[in-house]
Amino acid sequence: MKNIFILLVLAAPALHAQNASLLSAERAFAHQAQDSGIRRSFINNLDTNSVIFSKGQASSGMRMYSAMKETSMKLYWEPARAAVSTSNDLGFTTGPFEVRDSSGANLLSAGAYSTVWRRNSRGEWKALVDIGATHKGSLFGPRQSDTIAGLVPAATADYEKLEQDFIRTYRTRGAAAFEHYAVKGSTINLQGHQPITTKAALHKALTALNLFDFDPLGGGVSQAKDLAYAFGNVKQGKKKGNYLRVWGHIAKGWVILLQVVNEE
């Protein structure tokens, strides 16, 4: 299994302009949630075709947040890792979040969020897919964000084929299928587990991934064909939830940069 840990450059000290732009948009979104409320901040920052997940169902993010009433609860988050396509039109962020009561003193829940972003025709980053996985203990706090470099445009890119090929292999080989796709720099966010980012923790987590049944619903690919994403439903025995998988194309081929699985 040591072959899966292909080195990806984590360029935290010197962010490229496009990575800095995405991280700036993410942090502005988070600040709006604190200053203007959760509902208003999401309406301002969601893509018109955004997808979010609630109770095991994929829904229109814009419709859901437009219909809801503003809440007094506080939502905090901070990006820990990000990647942007070389065409600068698609990216993702992931990091810790926490929900607190209106006073901000009492922690209600915590976990890891993951967001796929798309740059619109006005050059603005908008959240296209947003998903969270809760776990015990909060990891929220000031941090320096890592950005993943080393993406290389592919000759062709079809996220549906990527998913179909991976799921077919996964169903026959189980967790071993991830040996060819997980890399150093990959993040795995599983419900009930803190983010998995180290080699040792990733090895341990692969056995748990053997239990999931993935059913893709949608996805997309960057213009440069170096970043792709897919989302859908997932089952684990009687448990149901949703998943997000982000693919990156590097010199050695397509790899999984981010895997998220939550429960309804």
Buried (B, 14 or more C-beta within 10 A) or exposed (E): EEEBBBEBEBBEEEBBEBBBBBBEBBBEBBEBBEEEBBBBBBBBBBBEBBBBBEEBEBEBBBEBBEEEEEEEBBBBBBBBBBBBBBBBBBBBBBBBBBBBEEEEEEEEBBBBBBBBBBBEEEEEBBBBBBBBBBBEEBBBEEBEBBBBBBBBBBEEBBBEEBBEEBBEBBEEEBBEBBBBBBBBBBBBBBBEBBBBBEBEBBBEBBEBBEBBEBEBEBBBBBBBBBBBBBBBBBBBEEBBBBBBBBBBBBEEEBBBBBBBBBBB
